[in-house]
């Protein structure tokens, strides 16, 4: 009996280590995020490669569908935060309001990301991919360039930027046949932000 109890306790403590500290649930997101009323709200995810041994970070802006791909130095939470922060730091502050993520433990350091970028992180409910539908749909498109069988660590940031550019220059019916780049440029102009920043 004692041996069984010990094993059970070890399992329970392992579960705790995988939890996200202090998550803000998706239900707390303002209406403007859900309704896509303003730009600057992002969805994030990690696309894994062969045998889950490498990964690429994907970020999609909900209103314009602009895609950013981040090269990740590793699969741990520190690497993921570094990769996302590096890509989002190039985004003008008014268009960097929030990011919604799933319950993956690679975002365990989300508070560090929020502190670095001054954005709010929200977390979807467990096993609810539709709550991040923009990112899920985009990931489906990205898999033609980033198959699960590939070693994603072999890709440079320049190669990832080129892949993102292909999607960002593809007209979308949901944008009235504008491209994500065109929709993004319209947002920059409305904020008087010079193009190319």
C-alpha positions, 0 to 999 in steps of 0.5 A: 500500500505504501509503495502505491501511495508514493507513486501516486504522489509523484504523479500528482507533483509532476502534474503541478510542474506542468501548469501555467503560473497565474494564467489570465483566462480567455474569458477575461479578454475584452470584447474588442479582441473577440470581435476583431474591432481593433488590430494589435491582438495576437495568437501564438503557438509552437509548430513542432518538427521531427520527433518533437525535437525542434520547433518554430514559433508562429504568431498571427494578428487577429484582425489583419491575419499578418503572420510572424515566424520566430526561430526558437533556440530550444523547446523550453519556456525561456527559448520560446519567450525569447523567440516571441519577444524578438519578433514582437519587439519589431511591432509598433507599440499600438499594434502590440496589445495582447497575445492568446496562447493555449495551455502548453507549458512552453509559455510557463514564463508568459509573465516575463514576455508580458513584462518585456513587451507590455502586452497582456497574455491570455490563455485558451481553455484546455483542449479548445483549439477553436478559441485560437482559430486564427492561429490554428487555421494559419498553422494548417497553411504553414504546414506546407512549408513546415512539415512535421517530418522536418528538422525545423532547427535547420531553418534560418530566421531569413528562411522563416521570414520568406515563408511568412512573406508568402502567406502575408502576400496571399489574398484572403477572402476574409479580408475582402481579397486584400493580402495580410500585408495590405491590411497591416499597412492600412493599420500602420497608416491609420496610426501614422506609423511609417511603413517598414517599421 
